[in-house]
Amino acid sequence: MSSASDRFWPVLRALSLHALVWSGWAAFIPTITIFAVTRRTAAWPSLDPSTGQLILTPAVNGVLLIIGQITSLALFLLAWHFLERKSLRGMLLDRLSGAWRPFLLGILSSLATIVTIGLLMMASGAVHLTLRAGGATGHASLAGVCFILAAALIGPFTEEIESRGYLFQAVSRGWGGPTAVIATAIVFAARHLQNPHASAIGIVNIVLISIAITLGMIFLRSLWYAIGWHVAWNSSLIFLFGSANSGFSPQAFGISGISLFSSSLTGSDIVTGGAFGMEGSIVVTGVLALEIVFLWRIRARSA
């Protein structure tokens, strides 16, 4: 029987951390400090001469994204160690020597899901893919590098530590696994509400993505599965399909032309996903629902 302290305080701490990061205040001091140094040493970023406010160029937005993610990662890891007094193994984050198998399984599962979705969307006529002549091209820029790091590497790792690493474990200890799966999915999706072009179907799909990843993590008892799944999903959207990733498009960061295929959309946003990307498509809803049923049946059989 869980005590009241096990049921409420860890969850309250986890939700407070999410609220702090979501509000932007967690990254305020690091951002001010870093930009004060870059302004003094390189006169960057530029300020509007009439208002004295920061000019939000794609490069500045990219750096802000990275600062926010690294700050959040550090905050959650420090809180886990000093407030929860637990090791990383308490997050199901095993040592690197044992991480490769669940990490690889996460990548393969994610690729199978995204390729299935892509083929179904092509068959419906919603998406048309064209292989780029000479393969992926494009040029490096500060904004582009920051976007790639944030979307394909740092972002997935940070979000998994925040959600399935910290929040899921905090809720699960006091309220049980099923409640933790649902609570984690709701908070994970809510964190995407502020993304550009967020849609109702997109947010529902983010909930389903969270449930699918969490079930796989529970089955393998490794957060590395979730990290691998998340990295492969985001990377496929960007480098394979050239699609927006939860509303953030590569083009907005000046890095169009880096995907293997160029994609064009035809039809309703309900099917294509619109500006939110493939994650906003009802095709994704159907595929993820089937994946969740499949994972749940596997978990029930192994229980």
VOGU-3710 file (C-alpha; in Angstrom, 3 decimals, decimal comma):
1> mssasdrfwp> 0,000/0,000/0,000  1,487/3,329/-1,042  1,698/6,052/1,573  0,188/9,485/0,999  3,662/10,922/0,470  4,361/8,367/-2,273  1,054/9,089/-3,968  1,021/12,869/-4,018  4,375/14,571/-3,509  6,363/12,891/-6,321
11> vlralslhal> 3,525/13,615/-8,764  3,219/17,214/-7,574  6,965/17,719/-7,985  6,890/16,223/-11,485  3,933/18,362/-12,595  5,533/21,476/-11,085  8,695/20,846/-13,095  6,667/20,431/-16,287  4,788/23,667/-15,578  8,045/25,514/-14,894
21> vwsgwaafip> 9,583/24,337/-18,159  6,388/24,885/-20,147  6,116/28,467/-18,901  9,606/29,277/-20,174  10,835/30,532/-16,807  13,186/27,584/-16,314  15,315/28,735/-19,250  15,089/32,465/-18,462  18,302/32,875/-16,460  20,438/30,614/-18,729
31> titifavtrr> 19,145/32,473/-21,785  19,859/35,921/-20,329  23,341/34,801/-19,262  24,279/33,249/-22,603  22,946/36,132/-24,678  24,666/38,661/-22,421  27,979/36,942/-23,170  27,347/36,677/-26,925  26,175/40,283/-27,095  29,339/41,449/-25,360
41> taawpsldps> 31,770/39,276/-27,349  30,141/39,065/-30,799  27,343/41,666/-30,799  24,874/38,829/-31,364  21,909/38,521/-31,345  20,773/41,860/-32,718  18,381/44,168/-30,903  15,649/46,258/-32,452  17,002/49,844/-32,251  13,539/51,318/-31,705
51> tgqliltpav> 12,374/48,966/-28,929  15,590/47,422/-27,623  13,998/43,997/-27,855  15,577/40,853/-29,271  15,087/40,308/-33,009  13,790/36,738/-33,299  15,529/35,409/-36,393  15,507/31,655/-37,224  19,008/31,398/-35,731  17,905/33,027/-32,475
61> ngvlliigqi> 14,838/30,772/-32,287  17,050/27,742/-32,862  19,417/28,712/-30,056  16,469/29,412/-27,747  15,143/25,930/-28,517  18,461/24,307/-27,607  18,870/26,347/-24,414  15,360/25,423/-23,319  15,869/21,722/-23,909  19,257/21,485/-22,207
71> tslalfllaw> 17,980/23,510/-19,245  14,966/21,234/-18,911  17,103/18,092/-19,138  19,445/19,351/-16,409  16,526/20,425/-14,209  14,750/17,055/-14,378  17,933/15,051/-13,803  18,936/17,188/-10,821  15,441/16,952/-9,337  15,439/13,178/-9,814
81> hflerkslrg> 18,743/12,877/-7,952  18,262/15,427/-5,168  14,479/15,507/-4,650  13,473/11,937/-5,479  16,835/10,574/-4,261  16,921/7,911/-6,953  19,450/6,704/-9,485  18,998/6,750/-13,242  18,078/3,058/-13,083  14,932/4,197/-11,305
91> mlldrlsgaw> 13,989/5,791/-14,628  14,624/2,471/-16,398  17,641/4,198/-17,928  20,187/1,393/-17,959  23,879/1,806/-18,579  25,005/2,291/-22,160  26,409/-1,238/-22,296  22,899/-2,656/-22,002  21,113/0,053/-23,938  21,747/-0,980/-27,533
101> rpfllgilss> 19,110/-3,728/-27,778  16,056/-1,762/-26,518  17,330/1,354/-28,300  17,562/-0,567/-31,587  14,146/-2,169/-31,064  12,704/1,302/-30,491  14,228/2,549/-33,733  12,955/-0,446/-35,729  9,455/-0,209/-34,241  9,291/3,507/-35,011
111> lativtigll> 10,538/3,040/-38,575  7,975/0,300/-39,198  5,227/2,602/-37,924  6,259/5,682/-39,901  6,844/3,737/-43,141  3,410/2,088/-42,812  1,832/5,504/-42,299  3,718/6,942/-45,269  2,631/4,115/-47,575  -1,011/4,427/-46,508
121> mmasgavhlt> -0,974/8,198/-47,030  0,579/7,708/-50,468  -2,029/5,094/-51,351  -4,802/7,504/-50,359  -3,323/10,195/-52,597  -2,826/12,566/-49,663  0,965/12,583/-49,965  3,107/12,483/-53,075  6,801/11,694/-52,582  9,513/12,526/-55,093
131> lraggatgha> 13,064/11,270/-54,717  15,411/14,228/-54,729  17,859/14,181/-57,620  21,296/13,505/-56,189  19,799/12,699/-52,788  19,429/15,110/-49,898  21,084/18,484/-50,295  21,112/21,779/-48,419  23,540/24,001/-46,583  24,463/24,227/-42,925
141> slagvcfila> 23,441/27,236/-40,870  23,221/27,981/-37,174  19,427/27,828/-37,346  19,504/24,559/-39,278  22,018/22,863/-36,995  20,035/23,924/-33,921  16,792/22,613/-35,421  18,321/19,236/-36,304  19,867/18,845/-32,846  16,677/19,943/-31,105
151> aaligpftee> 14,294/17,838/-33,177  16,291/14,668/-33,799  18,655/14,300/-30,822  18,442/16,559/-27,772  14,673/17,010/-27,963  13,698/13,322/-27,985  16,144/12,493/-25,184  14,942/15,419/-23,054  11,248/14,735/-23,606  11,654/11,074/-22,678
161> iesrgylfqa> 13,490/11,969/-19,455  10,724/14,466/-18,620  7,773/12,217/-19,415  8,448/8,487/-19,324  11,582/8,882/-17,211  10,362/11,175/-14,436  6,592/11,688/-14,628  5,634/8,092/-15,457  7,746/6,678/-12,638  6,416/9,261/-10,160
171> vsrgwggpta> 2,777/8,483/-10,981  3,337/4,728/-11,271  4,825/4,435/-7,772  1,728/5,829/-6,114  -1,130/5,206/-8,519  -0,169/2,186/-10,606  0,851/1,564/-14,201  -2,440/2,174/-16,101  -2,972/5,553/-14,415  0,642/6,470/-15,105
181> viataivfaa> 0,281/5,588/-18,804  -2,770/7,867/-19,183  -1,389/10,707/-17,039  1,898/10,697/-18,920  0,105/10,758/-22,264  -2,066/13,728/-21,237  0,868/15,795/-19,982  3,032/14,794/-22,960  0,315/15,958/-25,354  -0,390/19,125/-23,376
191> rhlqnphasa> 3,254/20,116/-23,729  2,657/20,168/-27,522  -0,354/22,497/-27,363  1,907/25,537/-27,725  3,529/24,163/-30,902  2,819/25,966/-34,184  -0,266/24,801/-36,107  -1,392/22,421/-33,335  -4,647/20,675/-34,251  -7,172/18,529/-32,402
201> igivnivlis> -6,239/15,405/-34,367  -2,553/16,198/-33,901  -2,917/16,375/-30,118  -4,951/13,145/-30,055  -2,173/11,488/-32,060  0,445/12,778/-29,624  -1,560/11,075/-26,859  -1,567/7,829/-28,854  2,156/8,131/-29,596  2,832/8,501/-25,880
211> iaitlgmifl> 0,736/5,448/-24,990  2,411/3,326/-27,675  5,916/4,343/-26,590  5,114/3,806/-22,910  3,707/0,313/-23,470  6,846/-0,664/-25,360  8,994/0,763/-22,578  7,052/-1,177/-19,936  7,309/-4,417/-21,916  11,100/-4,099/-22,332
221> rslwyaigwh> 11,628/-2,312/-18,995  13,954/0,205/-20,605  13,663/3,919/-21,275  16,151/3,416/-24,121  13,330/1,858/-26,159  11,344/5,091/-25,846  14,367/7,221/-26,686  15,152/5,120/-29,770  11,517/5,248/-30,914  11,354/9,018/-30,473
231> vawnsslifl> 14,693/9,690/-32,207  13,732/7,536/-35,217  10,248/9,076/-35,482  11,469/12,674/-35,504  14,421/11,885/-37,762  12,179/10,095/-40,279  9,785/13,030/-40,464  12,674/15,432/-41,125  15,226/13,450/-43,143  12,992/10,942/-44,944
241> fgsansgfsp> 9,745/12,790/-45,681  10,784/16,423/-45,206  7,645/16,866/-43,113  6,957/19,272/-40,269  7,699/17,768/-36,865  4,824/18,570/-34,491  4,331/21,901/-36,243  8,007/22,829/-36,546  8,998/22,749/-40,212  12,602/22,502/-41,447
251> qafgisgisl> 11,860/25,340/-43,885  11,168/27,748/-41,017  14,757/27,202/-39,896  16,212/27,635/-43,375  17,116/24,003/-44,006  14,834/22,907/-46,838  16,334/20,270/-49,113  17,860/17,930/-46,508  15,285/15,122/-46,805  15,626/12,081/-49,044
261> fsssltgsdi> 12,177/12,750/-50,522  10,310/15,945/-51,221  6,645/15,700/-50,315  3,568/17,502/-51,604  0,167/17,322/-49,918  -3,217/16,948/-51,588  -6,607/17,088/-49,926  -7,975/17,862/-46,494  -5,719/18,603/-43,527  -7,555/15,826/-41,691
271> vtggafgmeg> -5,844/13,321/-43,978  -2,586/15,115/-44,827  -1,928/16,541/-41,368  -1,597/20,057/-42,778  1,029/22,414/-41,389  1,337/20,343/-38,192  2,904/17,555/-40,246  2,018/13,895/-40,654  1,263/13,676/-36,932  -1,909/15,674/-37,641
281> sivvtgvlal> -3,349/13,016/-39,970  -6,196/10,664/-39,156  -4,177/7,943/-40,901  -1,700/8,204/-38,025  -4,616/7,828/-35,585  -5,638/4,509/-37,116  -2,130/3,052/-37,326  -1,228/4,048/-33,759  -4,505/2,667/-32,402  -3,721/-0,701/-33,983
291> eivflwrira> -0,160/-0,575/-32,641  -1,448/0,104/-29,125  -3,850/-2,863/-29,329  -0,982/-5,059/-30,541  1,355/-3,938/-27,734  -1,381/-4,312/-25,128  -2,089/-7,891/-26,245  1,628/-8,722/-26,057  1,845/-7,234/-22,557  -1,301/-9,112/-21,428
301> rsa> 0,080/-12,432/-22,686  3,425/-11,907/-20,947  1,827/-10,820/-17,653
//
